[in-house]
């Protein structure tokens, strides 16, 4: 009887480790699809209902329409007239008090993602949060303050590298990690389990 219970327990745990990641992935994909489809989908459903006097719903149409809108905005942003229009739009949104803080923050965030790997120059070690403890960080800038060269190091939190601390260090307080940026990101995301 004990052998059977151990067998069931082992197989159940093995199955759990297969099913849980797949289930979470499917759940997140369904959530993202419904969210993206729901932004424009409800308006399109109302439009079709008004036109045909019947309730019609096309799953995915809101997402498809959103993709077309994003593409058209990209076309607009890459021609001369569109560039001028976007500059005017930027200036307008940058003058509205509450909108200004939200718009500029989101614009800076998208700029970071647009620049991708180039925003992290190299992976380094720094003594943080106290001397004797080394944390992995990414050099994002090198500046001079009051005649002293400083290195700006972004120290991410694990396992989510999008949150962390931007810290200023002297040049001699920053140590080479021997890892590429990609290897260091894998290290952070894996919680230190993947070490190259």
Backbone bond lengths (Angstrom), bond angles and torsions (degrees), N, CA, C in turn:
res aa  C-N    CA-C-N  psi(-1)  N-CA   C-N-CA  omega(-1)  CA-C   N-CA-C  phi
1 X - - - 1.459 - - 1.536 111.36 -
2 X 1.351 115.18 -42.73 1.467 119.59 179.76 1.520 111.34 -64.91
3 X 1.355 115.16 -35.79 1.467 120.14 178.24 1.530 110.78 -63.48
4 X 1.330 116.38 -41.19 1.456 122.24 178.97 1.528 110.67 -64.35
5 X 1.333 116.86 -43.72 1.468 121.02 179.24 1.528 111.27 -63.43
6 X 1.333 116.37 -42.15 1.471 120.12 177.84 1.529 111.09 -64.11
7 X 1.342 115.88 -40.36 1.466 120.87 177.31 1.527 110.29 -61.27
8 X 1.355 116.60 -49.26 1.468 120.86 -179.55 1.527 111.38 -61.96
9 X 1.337 115.28 -42.64 1.463 119.70 -179.54 1.533 110.79 -62.47
10 X 1.330 117.00 -44.91 1.466 121.36 -179.87 1.512 112.48 -62.94
11 X 1.345 115.83 -45.77 1.466 119.60 -179.33 1.525 111.52 -69.11
12 X 1.343 116.15 -36.48 1.464 120.11 178.83 1.533 110.19 -63.82
13 X 1.333 116.86 -45.37 1.466 120.24 179.12 1.521 111.40 -63.81
14 X 1.350 116.84 -41.11 1.468 120.63 178.08 1.526 110.42 -61.82
15 X 1.333 116.26 -42.98 1.466 120.81 177.79 1.516 112.06 -65.05
16 X 1.335 115.77 -38.02 1.466 121.33 178.99 1.522 110.98 -61.18
17 X 1.350 116.65 -42.12 1.459 120.47 179.96 1.528 112.71 -68.68
18 X 1.337 117.03 -18.55 1.465 120.68 175.02 1.529 110.29 -87.68
19 X 1.339 116.15 -45.93 1.467 121.25 -172.64 1.536 112.99 -72.73
20 X 1.348 117.49 -40.12 1.470 119.72 -174.91 1.529 112.53 -60.57
21 X 1.358 120.82 -51.38 1.470 118.54 179.20 1.529 113.15 -61.58
22 X 1.354 116.04 -38.88 1.469 119.29 178.55 1.528 110.29 -65.28
23 X 1.343 115.97 -44.25 1.468 120.31 179.19 1.513 112.58 -62.17
24 X 1.330 117.21 -43.27 1.466 120.49 178.88 1.521 110.41 -64.24
25 X 1.335 116.83 -41.78 1.471 120.81 178.78 1.521 110.96 -61.11
26 X 1.332 116.72 -46.57 1.476 120.67 179.41 1.522 110.29 -63.21
27 X 1.338 117.37 -43.27 1.461 121.43 179.44 1.519 111.27 -59.42
28 X 1.336 116.88 -45.70 1.471 120.81 -178.73 1.521 110.58 -66.40
29 X 1.352 117.45 -41.40 1.470 120.26 179.10 1.522 111.36 -63.80
30 X 1.337 117.34 -41.40 1.468 120.59 178.21 1.532 110.02 -64.84
31 X 1.342 116.45 -43.19 1.467 120.70 178.53 1.526 110.68 -59.89
32 X 1.345 116.91 -46.83 1.470 120.33 -179.23 1.530 111.18 -64.43
33 X 1.351 116.80 -40.12 1.463 119.88 178.80 1.524 110.44 -62.81
34 X 1.344 116.28 -48.24 1.470 120.09 -179.23 1.524 111.41 -64.13
35 X 1.335 116.56 -38.53 1.464 120.39 179.01 1.523 110.44 -64.63
36 X 1.355 116.19 -50.32 1.466 120.28 -178.60 1.522 111.12 -65.16
37 X 1.325 116.77 -39.27 1.461 120.81 179.83 1.525 111.13 -70.05
38 X 1.332 116.71 -33.03 1.461 120.86 -176.28 1.513 114.46 -73.92
39 X 1.332 117.87 -21.89 1.463 119.97 -178.22 1.523 110.70 -61.71
40 X 1.318 116.86 -51.79 1.475 120.33 179.19 1.523 112.40 -102.91
41 X 1.331 116.81 -19.17 1.468 120.91 -175.26 1.510 113.82 -58.82
42 X 1.337 117.92 -41.67 1.468 120.16 -178.69 1.528 111.24 -65.39
43 X 1.336 116.93 -36.79 1.475 119.89 178.12 1.524 111.18 -69.02
44 X 1.328 116.00 -39.15 1.466 119.65 178.62 1.527 110.82 -67.92
45 X 1.345 116.63 -38.07 1.471 120.01 176.44 1.528 110.22 -60.83
46 X 1.335 116.99 -43.91 1.473 121.08 179.04 1.523 110.73 -63.13
47 X 1.333 116.17 -39.56 1.471 120.57 179.42 1.525 110.57 -63.81
48 X 1.345 117.17 -46.26 1.463 120.52 179.58 1.527 111.45 -65.36
49 X 1.336 116.68 -36.86 1.461 120.65 178.32 1.520 110.61 -64.61
50 X 1.334 117.09 -41.95 1.471 121.39 178.57 1.528 111.10 -66.28
51 X 1.322 117.51 -34.68 1.461 120.80 -177.79 1.523 112.69 -78.32
52 X 1.336 117.30 -35.01 1.466 119.80 -173.09 1.533 114.03 -111.33
53 X 1.322 118.26 -5.92 1.472 123.50 -175.86 1.532 112.42 59.78
54 X 1.310 117.23 21.61 1.461 122.54 175.32 1.528 108.14 -132.50
55 X 1.337 115.71 147.75 1.467 118.89 177.02 1.520 108.98 -79.13
56 X 1.323 115.10 113.53 1.461 120.75 -179.39 1.525 108.38 -122.61
57 X 1.343 115.73 135.03 1.460 120.66 176.32 1.519 109.18 -132.51
58 X 1.333 115.56 124.42 1.458 121.35 176.33 1.533 108.18 -109.15
59 X 1.340 118.27 104.49 1.471 119.36 179.98 1.527 111.10 -60.24
60 X 1.319 115.78 132.34 1.463 120.84 178.47 1.510 114.78 92.01
61 X 1.338 117.55 -11.02 1.466 120.05 -178.03 1.534 111.13 -67.31
62 X 1.334 117.04 -36.83 1.468 120.47 178.08 1.517 111.01 -64.40
63 X 1.332 116.07 -39.66 1.457 120.48 179.02 1.528 110.83 -68.19
64 X 1.318 116.65 -41.98 1.460 121.56 178.46 1.528 110.69 -63.38
65 X 1.329 116.63 -43.47 1.462 121.11 178.35 1.526 110.32 -63.19
66 X 1.349 116.93 -40.58 1.461 120.72 176.85 1.519 112.16 -60.77
67 X 1.339 116.66 -40.70 1.469 120.82 178.51 1.528 110.55 -64.48
68 X 1.328 117.13 -39.06 1.464 121.16 178.27 1.535 110.06 -65.55
69 X 1.341 117.19 -42.10 1.468 121.23 178.61 1.523 110.36 -61.86
70 X 1.341 117.35 -43.20 1.468 121.15 178.99 1.527 110.29 -63.66
71 X 1.328 117.07 -41.25 1.467 120.96 177.97 1.519 111.01 -62.13
72 X 1.337 116.69 -44.97 1.466 120.32 179.59 1.533 111.51 -63.99
73 X 1.337 116.96 -37.02 1.475 120.23 175.51 1.524 110.40 -64.68
74 X 1.329 116.96 -36.85 1.459 121.00 176.11 1.513 111.99 -64.33
75 X 1.334 116.21 -41.05 1.465 120.21 175.73 1.522 110.56 -61.42
76 X 1.314 115.50 -43.65 1.464 120.77 179.86 1.522 110.94 -62.92
77 X 1.328 116.68 -41.63 1.467 121.51 -175.68 1.522 113.11 -71.20
78 X 1.332 117.66 -19.81 1.464 119.67 -175.65 1.527 113.86 -102.15
79 X 1.333 118.55 9.98 1.459 118.15 173.16 1.531 109.38 -116.64
80 X 1.306 117.04 165.98 1.466 122.53 -172.11 1.519 112.08 -61.08
81 X 1.311 117.07 -49.29 1.473 120.97 -179.19 1.528 110.61 -63.29
82 X 1.318 116.57 -41.59 1.459 121.08 179.63 1.516 112.18 -64.33
83 X 1.339 116.70 -37.56 1.468 120.83 178.45 1.521 110.45 -62.99
84 X 1.333 116.67 -43.11 1.467 120.43 178.25 1.530 110.64 -63.93
85 X 1.323 115.81 -41.92 1.463 120.86 179.03 1.528 111.31 -63.13
86 X 1.338 117.46 -41.17 1.465 121.37 178.67 1.521 112.03 -66.89
87 X 1.346 117.97 -36.23 1.469 120.54 176.30 1.526 110.42 -63.56
88 X 1.331 116.02 -42.77 1.467 120.30 177.87 1.531 109.83 -62.27
89 X 1.337 117.24 -42.01 1.466 123.47 179.80 1.532 110.31 -63.13
90 X 1.350 116.15 -42.68 1.474 120.98 177.21 1.529 111.10 -59.67
91 X 1.339 115.54 -47.04 1.474 119.33 -179.57 1.519 111.24 -62.28
92 X 1.328 116.83 -39.67 1.462 121.47 -179.78 1.526 110.97 -64.21
93 X 1.350 116.75 -49.70 1.464 120.27 -178.36 1.527 112.34 -68.29
94 X 1.333 116.84 -25.85 1.463 120.52 179.85 1.526 112.66 -77.08
95 X 1.320 117.87 -5.30 1.472 120.92 179.94 1.525 112.82 -102.83
96 X 1.327 117.37 -14.42 1.467 120.39 -178.18 1.524 107.94 -85.63
97 X 1.349 118.83 121.07 1.470 121.87 -170.67 1.531 117.07 -47.81
98 X 1.306 120.85 -62.93 1.465 121.86 -176.09 1.529 111.33 -72.99
99 X 1.309 116.00 -39.75 1.465 121.44 -179.06 1.526 110.26 -63.43
100 X 1.325 116.49 -36.63 1.463 121.82 -177.26 1.526 112.27 -55.00
101 X 1.337 117.01 -49.15 1.469 119.70 -176.93 1.525 111.78 -66.33
102 X 1.330 117.32 -40.25 1.470 120.85 -180.00 1.530 110.28 -68.74
103 X 1.338 116.33 -46.50 1.460 121.49 -175.86 1.527 111.67 -65.05
104 X 1.333 117.32 -46.76 1.466 119.40 -178.21 1.534 111.44 -67.16
105 X 1.340 117.11 -37.08 1.476 119.84 178.13 1.524 110.99 -64.84
106 X 1.330 116.59 -45.46 1.467 119.28 -179.69 1.525 111.38 -67.93
107 X 1.331 116.41 -32.06 1.460 119.66 178.05 1.530 110.69 -68.22
108 X 1.348 116.80 -40.41 1.466 120.64 176.85 1.525 110.98 -64.33
109 X 1.337 116.51 -39.38 1.466 120.62 179.26 1.528 110.81 -63.37
110 X 1.336 117.00 -44.84 1.469 119.04 179.14 1.518 111.49 -67.12
111 X 1.334 116.62 -29.83 1.471 120.14 177.53 1.523 110.26 -64.78
112 X 1.335 116.69 -40.17 1.474 120.93 178.20 1.520 109.95 -61.18
113 X 1.350 117.15 -45.94 1.462 120.13 179.92 1.527 111.49 -67.88
114 X 1.335 116.78 -33.93 1.457 120.88 179.30 1.525 110.65 -66.26
115 X 1.340 116.47 -40.83 1.457 120.35 179.93 1.521 111.70 -71.45
116 X 1.339 116.01 -27.35 1.462 120.72 175.92 1.511 113.29 62.60
117 X 1.344 115.98 -130.94 1.457 121.74 -174.08 1.521 112.48 -62.20
118 X 1.339 117.99 -28.31 1.456 120.12 -174.17 1.516 112.27 -66.68
119 X 1.339 119.06 -17.92 1.451 120.50 179.09 1.529 110.77 -72.04
120 X 1.336 118.18 -23.80 1.456 122.54 173.63 1.524 107.24 -102.58
121 X 1.313 117.00 114.69 1.466 119.86 -177.64 1.519 112.44 -77.41
122 X 1.357 115.72 -44.98 1.471 119.14 178.62 1.516 109.79 -160.30
123 X 1.333 115.32 159.95 1.461 121.45 178.78 1.526 108.35 -94.43
124 X 1.330 116.95 132.25 1.461 121.96 -176.58 1.527 110.50 -136.26
125 X 1.345 115.72 169.97 1.461 122.42 169.92 1.519 108.55 -107.91
126 X 1.333 115.74 141.34 1.461 121.40 173.30 1.520 108.35 -134.01
127 X 1.318 116.15 151.74 1.456 119.93 176.47 1.527 107.47 -81.19
128 X 1.320 115.15 105.88 1.460 121.32 -177.26 1.516 108.85 -161.13
129 X 1.269 124.33 138.49 1.469 129.53 9.01 1.524 114.15 -85.52
130 X 1.346 118.04 -1.34 1.465 119.98 176.97 1.521 108.35 -148.51
131 X 1.331 117.41 160.82 1.466 119.73 178.45 1.533 111.01 -58.37
132 X 1.330 115.52 141.55 1.461 120.84 179.73 1.513 113.86 94.66
133 X 1.332 117.51 -16.21 1.468 122.03 178.14 1.530 107.25 -109.28
134 X 1.318 115.64 127.61 1.471 118.99 -179.04 1.525 110.50 -105.78
135 X 1.319 114.21 133.67 1.463 121.03 177.80 1.523 108.62 -117.69
136 X 1.327 115.52 148.19 1.464 120.47 176.29 1.524 107.86 -78.32
137 X 1.324 116.21 139.31 1.456 120.59 178.93 1.517 110.24 -145.93
138 X 1.310 115.46 169.82 1.458 121.30 -179.72 1.525 109.01 -124.41
139 X 1.319 116.24 126.84 1.457 120.50 177.76 1.521 108.22 -73.35
140 X 1.340 115.61 122.84 1.466 119.96 -179.62 1.520 112.18 -108.94
141 X 1.349 117.08 -22.56 1.464 120.00 -179.94 1.518 109.83 -163.44
142 X 1.328 115.16 158.29 1.458 121.93 172.67 1.519 106.56 -128.20
143 X 1.342 116.33 122.79 1.458 121.08 -174.29 1.525 110.11 -130.76
144 X 1.334 115.49 170.06 1.458 121.69 175.06 1.514 107.89 -120.65
145 X 1.339 116.92 123.27 1.469 122.66 177.40 1.523 108.65 -124.21
146 X 1.319 117.12 124.92 1.468 122.77 -179.26 1.525 111.30 52.51
147 X 1.327 116.02 40.69 1.454 121.36 177.81 1.512 115.19 77.55
148 X 1.330 117.62 0.82 1.464 120.90 -178.42 1.530 110.35 -109.33
149 X 1.349 117.64 126.24 1.469 119.17 177.82 1.529 110.84 -71.40
150 X 1.327 115.91 130.58 1.461 121.90 179.07 1.521 109.76 -124.54
151 X 1.317 114.87 153.47 1.466 121.22 177.27 1.524 107.69 -114.06
152 X 1.341 116.74 127.87 1.461 121.39 175.91 1.523 107.04 -89.36
153 X 1.333 115.47 119.98 1.467 121.16 -178.28 1.525 108.51 -119.45
154 X 1.331 115.11 126.71 1.462 121.09 175.60 1.529 107.41 -92.45
155 X 1.337 116.27 116.33 1.464 121.79 178.81 1.526 107.63 -102.59
156 X 1.354 117.62 107.69 1.463 119.98 -176.52 1.526 112.22 -79.10
157 X 1.328 115.12 158.27 1.459 120.42 172.01 1.526 108.04 -91.78
158 X 1.319 116.82 150.24 1.474 120.52 -179.92 1.514 109.50 -96.39
159 X 1.316 120.27 146.06 1.457 128.42 -4.17 1.526 112.50 -93.38
160 X 1.343 117.40 14.25 1.456 121.27 -176.20 1.519 110.23 -105.83
161 X 1.334 118.81 98.27 1.459 120.59 -175.46 1.535 114.29 -72.08
162 X 1.339 117.86 -3.99 1.466 119.06 179.04 1.522 112.23 -81.44
163 X 1.339 118.26 -10.91 1.458 119.76 173.77 1.519 108.47 -117.03
164 X 1.327 116.69 147.12 1.451 119.63 -177.87 1.515 110.70 171.30
165 X 1.333 115.58 -156.48 1.453 122.02 -175.24 1.523 110.04 -129.63
166 X 1.325 116.84 134.13 1.463 121.83 172.67 1.524 106.66 -97.07
167 X 1.327 116.71 116.01 1.456 121.89 -173.33 1.525 110.69 -123.10
168 X 1.330 116.36 148.52 1.458 122.47 177.46 1.528 109.12 -99.41
169 X 1.346 116.77 130.06 1.457 122.16 178.41 1.520 109.13 -129.92
170 X 1.340 114.92 152.04 1.457 119.62 170.39 1.531 107.52 -72.60
171 X 1.344 115.52 158.25 1.468 120.20 -177.59 1.527 112.28 -54.93
172 X 1.350 117.13 -42.03 1.457 119.70 -175.97 1.526 113.55 -78.69
173 X 1.336 117.71 -1.44 1.465 121.55 177.30 1.529 112.44 -95.89
174 X 1.323 115.35 -0.52 1.471 121.48 -178.71 1.524 108.27 -109.53
175 X 1.352 116.81 126.29 1.462 122.35 -176.06 1.529 109.75 -115.23
176 X 1.326 115.80 140.23 1.462 120.15 178.27 1.532 109.86 -65.94
177 X 1.329 115.73 137.70 1.468 120.60 -177.26 1.518 112.72 -91.03
178 X 1.332 117.17 -21.58 1.464 119.93 -175.66 1.521 112.59 77.94
179 X 1.342 116.37 8.36 1.474 121.42 178.84 1.519 109.17 -113.06
180 X 1.334 115.22 149.02 1.461 118.74 170.23 1.523 107.92 -76.27
181 X 1.326 116.31 167.22 1.468 120.17 178.49 1.527 109.96 -59.76
182 X 1.337 117.95 -41.97 1.461 121.75 -178.97 1.529 111.18 -62.75
183 X 1.334 116.43 -43.01 1.459 120.35 179.09 1.528 111.10 -64.26
184 X 1.327 116.60 -40.10 1.464 120.64 179.79 1.525 111.24 -67.09
185 X 1.334 117.20 -37.89 1.468 120.44 177.61 1.520 109.85 -64.65
186 X 1.342 117.76 -42.74 1.478 121.08 176.49 1.523 110.57 -59.87
187 X 1.336 116.11 -40.79 1.463 121.92 179.08 1.529 110.22 -60.01
188 X 1.330 115.94 -45.60 1.484 120.70 -178.46 1.514 110.67 -67.34
189 X 1.338 117.38 -48.23 1.469 121.52 -176.08 1.525 111.07 -64.54
190 X 1.340 117.50 -34.13 1.467 120.67 -179.29 1.532 112.20 -83.04
191 X 1.316 117.54 0.77 1.456 120.15 -178.47 1.524 112.45 69.61
192 X 1.336 116.39 27.81 1.455 120.69 178.27 1.516 114.59 89.93
193 X 1.350 117.37 1.66 1.467 119.68 -177.86 1.519 112.82 -79.81
194 X 1.355 116.71 -28.47 1.463 120.01 178.32 1.519 107.71 -100.93
195 X 1.316 116.23 105.08 1.462 121.74 -179.57 1.511 108.26 -116.47
196 X 1.330 116.37 122.88 1.477 120.07 -178.56 1.519 110.11 -93.26
